[in-house]
């Protein structure tokens, strides 16, 4: 299995080509529209649930052509294996990433299982090899997140502002945040050894 770089993309207002017009393509379309992508659907046959969104998307009801990718930032291939392969070849020439649905051989990007709540996004991937496991892990992580996650977000935002104002060193930020979160519940977390780091401080603490 190839190691992947987890990455979140800002697709708002950016061109995404969705090749395929069936049930699977329809599900991917919902995801793409939810993040504000400018979607063009290309397929000889278009399902009603896709054509019903013609006011939100562009539709090219015909076979895929490599030039369909000329202005794209990302490509989602949700067609037959042969069409997906043609999409992958055209994308490779243009240095575009391709999410080929349930077709890892033609994919260079993978849409993961996602938990979204109160401004927090958690993504889980098995590199396209075990999508059912991805779904189970997503449900498990969703169950583990605190119900009052919005309060955590609000406190973390406030703490980040204070860190910047007071020029708090990075190695002090995580323990300060843990203390602040525990204060939400009226308790104080203490350890004789200090706060254990799971990893060294990184740019997410800035």
C-alpha positions as CSV (number, residue, x, y, z in Angstrom):
1,X,0.0,0.0,0.0
2,X,1.3,3.4,-1.0
3,X,1.7,5.9,1.8
4,X,-0.6,9.0,1.3
5,X,-0.2,12.6,2.3
6,X,-3.4,13.7,4.1
7,X,-4.5,17.0,2.6
8,X,-7.6,19.2,2.8
9,X,-8.4,21.1,-0.4
10,X,-10.2,24.5,-0.7
11,X,-12.3,23.9,-3.8
12,X,-14.6,26.9,-3.3
13,X,-15.2,28.4,-6.8
14,X,-12.6,26.1,-8.4
15,X,-13.4,24.0,-11.4
16,X,-13.9,20.3,-10.8
17,X,-14.8,17.8,-13.5
18,X,-17.0,14.9,-12.6
19,X,-16.9,12.1,-15.2
20,X,-20.0,9.9,-14.9
21,X,-23.7,10.4,-14.7
22,X,-25.0,7.6,-12.5
23,X,-25.7,6.9,-8.9
24,X,-22.1,6.9,-7.7
25,X,-21.5,10.2,-9.6
26,X,-24.5,11.7,-8.0
27,X,-23.2,10.9,-4.5
28,X,-19.8,12.5,-5.3
29,X,-21.6,15.6,-6.8
30,X,-23.3,16.2,-3.4
31,X,-19.9,16.2,-1.7
32,X,-18.4,18.5,-4.2
33,X,-21.3,21.0,-4.1
34,X,-21.2,21.0,-0.3
35,X,-17.7,22.5,-0.4
36,X,-18.5,25.1,-3.1
37,X,-16.8,23.5,-6.1
38,X,-17.6,24.7,-9.6
39,X,-18.6,21.3,-11.0
40,X,-18.9,20.2,-14.6
41,X,-20.5,16.8,-15.2
42,X,-19.5,14.8,-18.3
43,X,-21.4,11.6,-19.3
44,X,-23.5,10.3,-22.2
45,X,-26.3,9.5,-19.8
46,X,-27.2,11.7,-16.9
47,X,-29.3,10.5,-14.0
48,X,-32.3,12.6,-12.9
49,X,-30.8,13.5,-9.6
50,X,-27.9,15.1,-11.4
51,X,-29.9,16.8,-14.2
52,X,-32.2,18.2,-11.5
53,X,-29.2,20.3,-10.3
54,X,-28.6,21.9,-13.7
55,X,-29.0,25.3,-12.1
56,X,-25.9,24.6,-9.9
57,X,-23.6,22.7,-12.3
58,X,-22.6,22.6,-16.0
59,X,-23.6,19.4,-17.9
60,X,-21.9,18.0,-21.0
61,X,-24.1,15.1,-22.1
62,X,-21.6,13.2,-24.2
63,X,-18.6,11.0,-24.0
64,X,-15.5,12.2,-22.1
65,X,-12.9,14.1,-24.1
66,X,-9.4,14.8,-22.7
67,X,-9.9,18.6,-23.3
68,X,-12.7,18.5,-20.7
69,X,-9.9,18.6,-18.1
70,X,-8.1,21.7,-19.5
71,X,-9.4,24.1,-16.9
72,X,-9.9,21.7,-14.0
73,X,-8.2,21.7,-10.6
74,X,-9.4,18.2,-9.7
75,X,-11.1,15.3,-11.5
76,X,-13.5,12.8,-10.2
77,X,-13.9,9.7,-12.3
78,X,-17.1,7.8,-11.5
79,X,-17.6,5.9,-14.8
80,X,-16.7,2.5,-16.2
81,X,-13.1,1.2,-15.7
82,X,-12.3,2.0,-19.4
83,X,-13.5,5.6,-19.1
84,X,-11.8,6.0,-15.8
85,X,-8.6,4.9,-17.3
86,X,-8.9,7.4,-20.2
87,X,-9.6,10.1,-17.6
88,X,-6.5,9.0,-15.6
89,X,-4.3,9.2,-18.7
90,X,-5.6,12.7,-19.7
91,X,-5.1,13.9,-16.1
92,X,-1.6,12.6,-15.9
93,X,-0.6,14.6,-18.9
94,X,-2.1,17.7,-17.3
95,X,-0.6,17.0,-13.8
96,X,-4.1,16.7,-12.3
97,X,-5.1,14.5,-9.4
98,X,-7.9,12.0,-10.1
99,X,-10.3,10.5,-7.6
100,X,-11.4,7.3,-9.4
101,X,-14.3,6.0,-7.4
102,X,-13.8,2.3,-6.3
103,X,-11.0,2.1,-8.9
104,X,-7.7,2.5,-7.1
105,X,-5.6,1.5,-10.2
106,X,-6.8,4.7,-11.9
107,X,-6.7,7.0,-8.8
108,X,-4.1,9.4,-7.5
109,X,-6.5,11.0,-4.9
110,X,-8.9,9.4,-2.6
111,X,-12.1,10.9,-1.1
112,X,-12.0,9.7,2.5
113,X,-14.6,9.0,5.1
114,X,-15.3,12.3,6.7
115,X,-16.7,13.5,10.1
116,X,-17.8,17.1,10.1
117,X,-19.0,18.8,13.3
118,X,-18.9,22.3,14.7
119,X,-15.9,23.4,12.5
120,X,-13.9,20.2,13.0
121,X,-13.2,17.9,10.1
122,X,-11.7,14.4,10.5
123,X,-10.9,12.4,7.4
124,X,-10.1,8.6,7.3
125,X,-8.6,6.8,4.4
126,X,-7.6,3.2,3.6
127,X,-6.0,4.2,0.3
128,X,-9.2,3.1,-1.5
129,X,-8.5,-0.6,-0.6
130,X,-11.1,-1.0,2.3
131,X,-13.9,1.5,2.0
132,X,-16.2,-0.4,4.3
133,X,-13.5,-0.2,7.0
134,X,-13.2,3.5,6.4
135,X,-17.0,3.9,7.0
136,X,-16.8,1.9,10.3
137,X,-13.8,4.0,11.5
138,X,-15.7,7.2,10.6
139,X,-18.7,6.1,12.7
140,X,-16.5,5.1,15.6
141,X,-14.6,8.4,15.7
142,X,-17.9,10.3,15.4
143,X,-19.2,8.5,18.5
144,X,-16.0,9.4,20.4
145,X,-16.1,13.1,19.8
146,X,-17.5,15.2,22.6
147,X,-21.1,16.3,22.2
148,X,-20.1,19.9,23.2
149,X,-17.3,20.1,20.6
150,X,-18.5,23.6,19.7
151,X,-17.4,24.8,23.2
152,X,-13.9,23.3,22.6
153,X,-13.7,25.1,19.3
154,X,-14.7,28.4,20.9
155,X,-12.2,28.0,23.7
156,X,-9.4,27.0,21.3
157,X,-10.0,30.0,19.1
158,X,-9.8,32.3,22.2
159,X,-6.6,30.6,23.4
160,X,-5.0,31.0,19.9
161,X,-5.7,34.7,20.0
162,X,-4.1,35.0,23.4
163,X,-1.0,33.0,22.3
164,X,-0.4,35.4,19.4
165,X,-1.0,38.5,21.6
166,X,1.3,37.3,24.3
167,X,3.9,35.6,22.0
168,X,3.5,32.3,23.8
169,X,6.2,29.7,22.8
170,X,5.0,26.7,20.8
171,X,6.0,24.2,23.4
172,X,3.7,25.9,25.9
173,X,0.6,26.0,23.7
174,X,-0.6,22.4,23.9
175,X,-0.5,22.2,27.8
176,X,-2.2,25.6,28.0
177,X,-5.0,24.4,25.7
178,X,-5.5,21.2,27.7
179,X,-5.8,23.2,30.9
180,X,-8.3,25.6,29.3
181,X,-10.4,22.8,28.0
182,X,-10.5,21.1,31.3
183,X,-11.6,24.4,32.9
184,X,-14.8,24.1,30.9
185,X,-15.8,21.3,33.2
186,X,-14.7,23.0,36.4
187,X,-11.7,20.7,36.9
188,X,-8.0,21.1,36.6
189,X,-5.8,18.4,35.0
190,X,-2.4,18.1,36.6
191,X,0.5,15.8,36.1
192,X,3.8,15.7,38.1
193,X,5.6,15.1,34.8
194,X,3.8,17.8,32.9
195,X,1.8,17.2,29.7
196,X,3.0,14.3,27.6
197,X,3.5,15.1,23.9
198,X,2.2,12.7,21.4
199,X,4.3,14.4,18.7
200,X,6.5,17.4,18.7
201,X,4.9,20.8,18.2
202,X,3.9,21.5,14.6
203,X,2.5,24.3,12.6
204,X,-1.1,23.5,13.6
205,X,-0.3,25.1,17.0
206,X,0.6,28.5,15.4
